[in-house]
Amino acid sequence: MLKGDLKLKHRGRGPPTTGKKLRELRELAGLTQEVPEQECANLCSYQNSNCRQFFAGSPWPASSYTTVGSRHSCPVCQTTAGEGTPLYAAVYNMHYRVPEYTASAITRDPDGETYDRPDSDLWYRAQLGLCPTDLHEAIEDDCDNDTATWGITGRDDLCPLPSDVTDMLWRYDGCGKCQSLSGDYSGCGYYFNRGHLNPNSINNQQQDVQEGTFSLLNSAPQVRQSVTIATTVTIATQTPSTTSSRTCRREPSACSTQLRR
């Protein structure tokens, strides 16, 4: 099952955000930060992409973002930290820092046990395999772990590390070079939240997969209210008596850097 190629998950008023519109949002907002393309492509080359069990046909088809084999597109068989069993497949666009699509195989038991929605703290993890090489070297020195292929990872998945090492998990000049971080959504307010491509709820009979969906390789900006593409990015909110609009800019009170390009 593929999801997320053309339409990102959408709730509330207004049209869903397509891949084209998302690119326009980023450009119109003027939020640009260059991606180190070669470094990101090198990191991607270490990731496991052998999980054809999630595809009905040939694995890793092209999306509306790029052609097959683009250096911007990173196919990943998602895992939790150093666990080897893939949870689902995702193609992540390292240039726009959003998933192009996800693919999964889901079996539901009508009488099976279900799990509650996981704690939102799970968003505060990073795709460790896409973090800089110097972070992997520091972890290997202190923890004796080779983490080049690790999936979604939090601080608790690692041995105790100096703060200057763990801080790289949350810094834009660290793990944020090639991927989105939870802090990208800081201050988004009424504009965007984290929208699952592979839904949390449909995976609630497999706790490891359900928790694995709380990854920014499986999340893109989800429009809360109407978004108008104009000369600026205008977000209109409707109440019973008034209508107001705000502009999503790089301001402390606005959506911080999720629109990084």
N, C-alpha and C positions, 0 to 999 in steps of 0.2 A: 504494500500500500504506500503510495507516494502522497505527500501532502506539502503544500507550501510553495509550489513552483510559481504560480501566478498570483494567488491571493494570500495575503498574510491574514492571520486570524483576526477577526473583527468583532467588536461588540459596540452597542450604543447606536447613536444617530450617525448618519452619513455613510458614504460608500466605503467598501473595504479598500485597504491600501495595497496596490499592486506593486510589483517589483519596479516598474518604470516610475510610478509616483514616488516610491520611497527614494529612488535616486534623485528625483527632482526636489524632494523635501530636503535632502542633505545639501544639495547644491544651492538652493534658494536660501537656506539658513546661513550659508556662508561659513559653515563649520568644517574646516579642512585640516587634516593632519595627515601628512604623507605616510604611507605604509612602506616599510622596508621590504620590497617585493621579493628580492632574492633570499633574504634571511627567512621570510615567512615560507617561501617555497621549499627551502631546505628543511625547515622544521616539519613541514607537512609530509615530506618524503619519508619520515620515520614512522608515520602513523599507520596503523593496521587498516587496510581497506578490503580485507578478505572476509566478507560477510554476505555472500550472495543469497543466503537464506531469507533475507528480508525483501527480496525483489521477485516480482511475478515473472519478469522476463530478464533481459540482459541487465546486469548490474550497472549502476552509475550512469544513467542516461543524461543527456544534456538538459539544461534548464533554460529559462528565459533570460538568465543573467549572462551566461558565457557559453562558449563552445566546449565540447569535451576536451579535456587535457589542458584547459587554461591554467596558468600559474596562479590565478586568483582563487580558483575553486579547489577546496581541500576535502576529499572524500575521507570520512572517518567512521570506523566501526566503534561506536561510543561504548566506553567502559567506565567503571568507577575506580578511580585511582589506578592501582596496579593490577586489578582483577582482569583475568584474561577473557572472560565470557562476554561477547558483545551484547548490548542491550537493545540497540537499534542502529540504523545507519543514518548519517547526516552528511550532506554536502554543505560546507561552510565557505562563504565568500569572504576571504581575508581582506579584500579591498574595501568592501562596504561594511564588513563586520556584521553580517547577518547570515542566517542559514538560507540556502537556496531551496532546499527541500529536505524532508526526512523520509525514511522508509522503515516500516516495521511489520512484524507478523504477530498478531494478537489473537489469543484464544480465550474465550470467555466461558465460564462455567455458571449456568443460571443459579446453581445452589452453592457456589463457591464462596469462600470467605473474602471479604473486601477490607481494605485498609483505609484509614482516614487520610485526608490530604496532609502531606508532609509539612513540616515547619518551613516558613519562607526563608529561614536562615540558610537553607540549601542553595539559594541563589548566590550566596557569597562564597563561591568556589570558582576556580579557573580551570581551563583545559590545559593541564600541565604540559602535555606534549607540544603545545604551541607557544610555550614560554621560552625565553631566551636561553641559549646554551650555557651562559655563565650561571644561571640559576640551577640548571641540572648539575653542573659541576660542583656547586656549593652543596647541594643536597647529597650528591654521591660521596663527597668528602666527609660530611657529618653523619649521614644516615646509612651509608653503604648500600644505596638503592640506585639502580639505573632507571631513571624516570623519563627517558626520551620518548617512550610510547604511552605514557600514562594518560588516562582520560580525565574526567571531571574530578577535581581534587580540592579538598579543603585543608586548612592548617592541621586539623586533628588527624588527617591521614598520613602525616609526616612525623618523623621523630622531632624532638625539641630542637629548634633552630634559632640562631641569633635573629633579632628583630629586623636587622638590615637585609637578611635573606628572605624572611617571610613577607616583608613589606613589598618585595618585588611581585608577589602574587596580585597585589591590588594597584600597582602603579602603572600609568599609561606608558612610561618608558621601560616597563618591565613586561609583564604578561600582556598588557594592553596594546602592545605593538601590533599584534596579528589577530586580536580577538576583542570582542566587546567584554566589558567588565560590569559588574552589578552597579558600580558607581556611575555608569553612564546614564542610568535612569534617575539619578538624584535630582530632585527638584522638578520632575516632569509634571507633577500635579495633575491637572485635568487633561493633559495632553496625551501622553502615552503611558502604557504600562507594559510589563513583560508578557507577551502572548505566546503560549505554547503552540508549536506546530504539531508535534506528537503529543496528544493530550495527556494530562495527568490522570484524569478520572477514568478513562477507558483502560488504563493500565493498573487500576487499583487492586487487582488480584495478584499482582506480582510486585512485591514491595521494592525489590532492587531496581526493576525497570521504572516503576512509578517515581522513585527518588531520582533516578537518572534523567528523567525528563526535565528536572529543574537544573537545566544547563543552558547557558547562553548560546551554545551551538544548536539548541532546539528552541530558541526564543527570538522573536523579532518585535519591534515596536508595534503595539496594538493600540489602535485609535480608540480613545475613550469617547470623544465627541466628534462633531463634524470638522473636517480639515479641508480648507480651501487652498488650492494651489494658485497663487497669484504672484505679485512682485515680492511679497513676503509670505512667510508661512503663517497663516491666520487660523486660529482655533476659535470657533464660535461655540459658546455655551448657552443653553436655553433654560430659563426658569419660567414659572407660570406668569410672572409679571414683567420680566425684563430680559433683554438679550445683550450679552456683552461679548467682546472679542479680545483676545490677547495675541501677541506675536511671540513665537518660540525663537528666542535669540540666545546668544551666549551671555546670560546674565545669571547672578547667583540664584534668583528666584525662578528662573526658567529651566527648561530641560537642559541638563549640563552638557554632555558630550555624546549622547547616543547618536546624534547626527554627524559624528565624525566621519570623514570620507577618506 
